[in-house]
Every structure is written in C-alpha cells, then in structure tokens.
Amino acid sequence: MSTPFPRGIEILLKKAAVDTEFREILLDDPSQAAATIELELEPVESAVLQTFPKKQLAAIIDQTEVAEPHRRTFLGTTAAAMLAVLAGSQTAVAGGPPQKGGGMRGGCTGSLPDMPPGSGGGTFGIQPDVPNVPRNIPNEVRQLVAEATKIPLMKVAPTTRLNFDDREWGVFRREIHRRFDVRMPLKTLKTLRTTKLLTDYIVESLEGYEDHPIQPRPPAPAGARPY
C-alpha cells in the first residue's frame, strides 16, 4: 500500500508495520508513539491521527508496506534515519536512484538555491585516483556544528541544540551539501534540532557508499566565510 499521508504519519505507519510493540503504542497514543522516536508531528498531522478510530488505524497499518531493504531502519528508534529513507525513496521515483558517492541527490523539492562558486556540485575535470579513506562522519558533523554555532569543538555533544535564524539555516544546509554531498529540504533540516539527529540523518543518507573514495572538494573562494 502506498500511504497517501503526510510524511510524519507515513513514518509512524511504516514503523508500526514492522514493529509490533510500537504498533500498540501508536494505537493507544499516537503522540506518545511519535515522541518515542523523536518525531515532531505537524499540527495537521496530529489532528489527522486524532480523527482515526483505533480499528481503522489498525487496518491502515496492516495494509502498509515496507520495502525489505528499509525494514532495519524502521525497526530503529530514530525518526531522522527513517525520514532519510523516505527522502531517498522519493528521489528514486522522481529522478532515479541516488548516484554513487553522492548521498541523497535531488532530495529537495521545488527550486534549489543558487550555489556559490566553489561550494560543491558539478564536475571538476578528471579526478585523480584517491585511496579509500574511512570517514568519521560523527566527528565531521561535530566540527561542522562547532563552526556554525561558535561552540568549542570539545563542548559539542550529541544533545547540542541547533538554533539558527532563517538565513543561517540556509547557509548551514549549503555547507552540509558541500561537505557531505547530502541534500535535504530546508523544512526537513529544521526538524534535526540536535547534533545526534543531524548525524543520524547524514549517516543514513550515505549508507552504502562507505567504500567509495572521498573525492577532493574545491576550496571555498578566497576570503569567503561560510558563517
């Protein structure tokens, strides 16, 4: 069954379809179910869930399908990772599968902002052979958060909150794309309110590309300040 529901409800339904314990929580208290996986529902999503009788909601869960490669993610406990899977599926339908070495390409809907020169994207001629160097994504995200929030790196923790104004969120999203080649809608990024949630999303987006060589990124323009 293809669920014609908002993204937050779709996450709840798919998790309930593979997790019997979570299913019971969802049927008893949808708000509590969302809280257990750190999912912030939109007001309209909460209102929709309140209109469903328990029997009807159970029937919808029974008809909800989860692709076999995605079952492990929906058996997890982090909504951000589940959101990454749904974003990747939507990309595959809209414009083909994610490209090798590129994270979730095309994950944004609508027009994308103009990317400044040297900020990533595009091709840069013939790339030299680069050895497979394992990436420490959590550490790279901590460094990014430290730069963006002006918090000393040693003090950046999984619970560190991400609070920016609208302009800073846009810059932050472009920097994530430049460093990790992962794109996401700005609305999605704003739901990843902690370092841990952002890390989980990026790790999930890059899953399957661990063995791909890290391609060198062109340096930022001279004098440019990302934040």
C-alpha positions as CSV (number, residue, x, y, z in Angstrom):
1,M,0.0,0.0,0.0
2,S,1.3,3.5,-0.9
3,T,0.3,5.7,2.0
4,P,-1.2,9.0,0.9
5,F,-0.4,10.6,4.2
6,P,1.9,13.4,5.3
7,R,5.5,12.4,5.9
8,G,5.3,12.2,9.7
9,I,2.2,9.9,9.6
10,E,3.9,7.8,7.0
11,I,6.9,7.2,9.2
12,L,4.6,6.2,12.1
13,L,2.7,3.8,9.9
14,K,5.7,2.1,8.4
15,K,7.4,1.7,11.8
16,A,4.2,0.2,13.2
17,A,4.0,-2.2,10.3
18,V,7.3,-3.8,11.2
19,D,7.4,-3.2,15.0
20,T,4.6,-4.9,16.9
21,E,5.5,-3.1,20.2
22,F,5.5,0.3,18.5
23,R,2.2,-0.6,16.8
24,E,0.5,-1.0,20.2
25,I,1.9,2.4,21.4
26,L,0.6,4.0,18.2
27,L,-2.8,2.6,18.5
28,D,-3.1,3.7,22.2
29,D,-1.5,7.1,21.9
30,P,-0.1,8.5,18.6
31,S,1.6,11.5,20.3
32,Q,3.5,9.2,22.6
33,A,4.5,7.0,19.7
34,A,5.9,10.0,17.9
35,A,7.8,11.1,21.0
36,T,9.5,7.6,21.4
37,I,11.3,8.1,18.1
38,E,11.9,11.8,18.5
39,L,9.4,12.7,15.7
40,E,7.9,16.2,15.8
41,L,4.5,16.0,14.2
42,E,3.0,19.0,12.4
43,P,-0.3,20.2,14.0
44,V,-2.2,19.0,10.9
45,E,-0.6,15.5,11.3
46,S,-1.6,15.3,14.9
47,A,-5.2,16.4,14.0
48,V,-5.4,13.7,11.3
49,L,-4.3,11.0,13.7
50,Q,-6.9,12.0,16.3
51,T,-9.7,11.5,13.7
52,F,-8.9,7.8,13.1
53,P,-10.8,5.2,15.1
54,K,-8.5,2.6,16.6
55,K,-9.8,-0.2,14.3
56,Q,-9.4,1.9,11.2
57,L,-5.9,2.9,12.1
58,A,-5.0,-0.8,12.8
59,A,-6.4,-1.7,9.3
60,I,-4.3,1.0,7.7
61,I,-1.1,-0.3,9.5
62,D,-1.9,-3.8,8.3
63,Q,-2.0,-2.6,4.7
64,T,1.2,-0.5,4.9
65,E,4.1,-2.0,3.1
66,V,7.8,-1.5,3.9
67,A,10.4,-2.5,1.4
68,E,12.7,-5.2,2.7
69,P,15.9,-3.1,2.5
70,H,14.2,-0.5,4.7
71,R,12.9,-2.8,7.4
72,R,16.1,-2.5,9.5
73,T,15.8,1.3,9.5
74,F,12.2,1.3,10.6
75,L,13.0,-1.2,13.4
76,G,15.3,1.5,14.8
77,T,14.5,4.3,17.2
78,T,15.4,7.5,15.3
79,A,12.9,9.2,13.1
80,A,15.6,11.2,11.3
81,A,17.0,7.9,9.8
82,M,13.5,6.9,8.7
83,L,13.0,10.3,7.1
84,A,16.2,9.8,5.2
85,V,14.9,6.5,3.8
86,L,11.7,8.1,2.7
87,A,13.5,11.0,1.1
88,G,15.7,8.6,-0.8
89,S,12.7,6.6,-2.0
90,Q,11.1,9.8,-3.2
91,T,14.2,10.8,-5.0
92,A,14.4,7.4,-6.8
93,V,10.8,7.8,-8.0
94,A,11.3,11.4,-9.1
95,G,14.7,11.2,-10.7
96,G,16.3,7.8,-10.5
97,P,18.4,6.2,-7.7
98,P,21.0,8.2,-5.7
99,Q,24.2,8.5,-7.6
100,K,27.2,6.6,-6.4
101,G,29.2,8.7,-3.9
102,G,26.6,11.4,-3.8
103,G,24.3,10.9,-0.7
104,M,20.7,11.7,-1.4
105,R,20.8,13.7,-4.6
106,G,17.7,15.5,-5.6
107,G,16.1,15.2,-2.1
108,C,14.9,18.9,-2.2
109,T,11.5,19.6,-3.8
110,G,11.0,22.8,-5.8
111,S,13.8,25.1,-6.9
112,L,17.1,24.8,-5.3
113,P,19.0,27.9,-4.2
114,D,21.9,29.1,-6.4
115,M,25.1,27.5,-5.2
116,P,28.0,29.9,-4.8
117,P,31.2,29.1,-6.8
118,G,33.3,26.5,-5.2
119,S,30.5,25.3,-2.9
120,G,30.3,21.8,-4.4
121,G,28.2,20.2,-7.1
122,G,29.1,19.9,-10.8
123,T,32.3,18.3,-12.1
124,F,35.8,19.5,-11.9
125,G,37.5,17.7,-14.8
126,I,39.3,14.4,-14.4
127,Q,39.6,13.4,-10.8
128,P,42.8,11.7,-9.6
129,D,42.7,8.3,-8.0
130,V,42.0,8.7,-4.4
131,P,42.5,5.9,-1.8
132,N,39.6,4.6,0.2
133,V,39.8,6.6,3.4
134,P,37.2,5.7,6.1
135,R,35.3,8.8,7.1
136,N,34.4,9.6,10.7
137,I,31.1,11.2,9.9
138,P,30.1,11.9,13.6
139,N,33.3,13.8,14.1
140,E,32.9,15.7,10.9
141,V,29.4,16.7,11.9
142,R,30.7,17.8,15.3
143,Q,33.2,20.0,13.6
144,L,30.5,21.5,11.3
145,V,28.3,22.2,14.3
146,A,31.1,23.8,16.2
147,E,31.9,26.2,13.3
148,A,28.2,27.0,12.8
149,T,27.3,27.6,16.4
150,K,30.6,29.0,17.6
151,I,30.7,26.4,20.3
152,P,34.2,25.0,21.1
153,L,34.5,21.6,19.5
154,M,35.2,19.8,22.8
155,K,31.8,21.1,24.1
156,V,29.8,19.9,21.1
157,A,27.7,16.9,22.4
158,P,25.0,14.7,20.8
159,T,22.4,16.8,22.6
160,T,23.8,20.2,21.4
161,R,20.9,22.2,20.0
162,L,20.9,23.7,16.6
163,N,19.3,27.1,16.7
164,F,19.7,29.4,13.7
165,D,17.7,32.2,12.0
166,D,16.3,31.6,8.5
167,R,19.4,32.9,6.7
168,E,21.7,30.8,8.8
169,W,19.6,27.6,8.2
170,G,20.1,28.2,4.5
171,V,23.8,28.6,4.8
172,F,24.0,25.6,7.1
173,R,22.2,23.4,4.5
174,R,24.5,24.5,1.7
175,E,27.5,23.7,3.9
176,I,26.1,20.2,4.6
177,H,25.8,19.7,0.9
178,R,29.3,20.9,0.3
179,R,30.9,18.7,2.9
180,F,28.8,15.5,2.6
181,D,27.1,15.8,-0.8
182,V,23.8,15.3,1.1
183,R,20.8,17.4,0.1
184,M,17.5,17.8,2.0
185,P,14.6,20.2,2.1
186,L,15.1,23.1,4.4
187,K,11.9,22.1,6.3
188,T,13.5,18.7,7.0
189,L,16.8,20.2,8.2
190,K,14.9,22.4,10.7
191,T,13.5,19.2,12.3
192,L,17.0,17.9,13.0
193,R,17.4,20.0,16.2
194,T,20.4,18.3,17.8
195,T,23.8,17.1,16.7
196,K,22.7,13.5,17.1
197,L,19.6,13.8,14.8
198,L,21.7,15.6,12.1
199,T,24.4,12.9,12.4
200,D,21.9,10.1,12.1
201,Y,20.4,11.6,9.0
202,I,23.7,12.1,7.3
203,V,25.0,8.6,8.2
204,E,21.8,7.1,6.9
205,S,21.9,9.1,3.7
206,L,25.5,8.0,3.0
207,E,24.8,4.3,3.9
208,G,26.0,2.0,1.1
209,Y,28.7,4.4,-0.1
210,E,31.3,3.7,2.7
211,D,33.7,2.1,0.2
212,H,33.5,4.9,-2.3
213,P,36.7,7.1,-2.4
214,I,36.4,10.5,-1.0
215,Q,36.6,13.0,-3.9
216,P,38.5,16.2,-3.2
217,R,36.3,19.3,-2.8
218,P,37.4,22.5,-4.4
219,P,38.4,25.1,-1.8
220,A,36.0,27.9,-1.0
221,P,36.6,31.2,-2.7
222,A,39.4,33.3,-1.1
223,G,38.1,35.4,1.7
224,A,34.7,33.6,1.8
225,R,33.2,33.0,5.3
226,P,30.7,30.2,5.5
227,Y,29.1,31.5,8.7
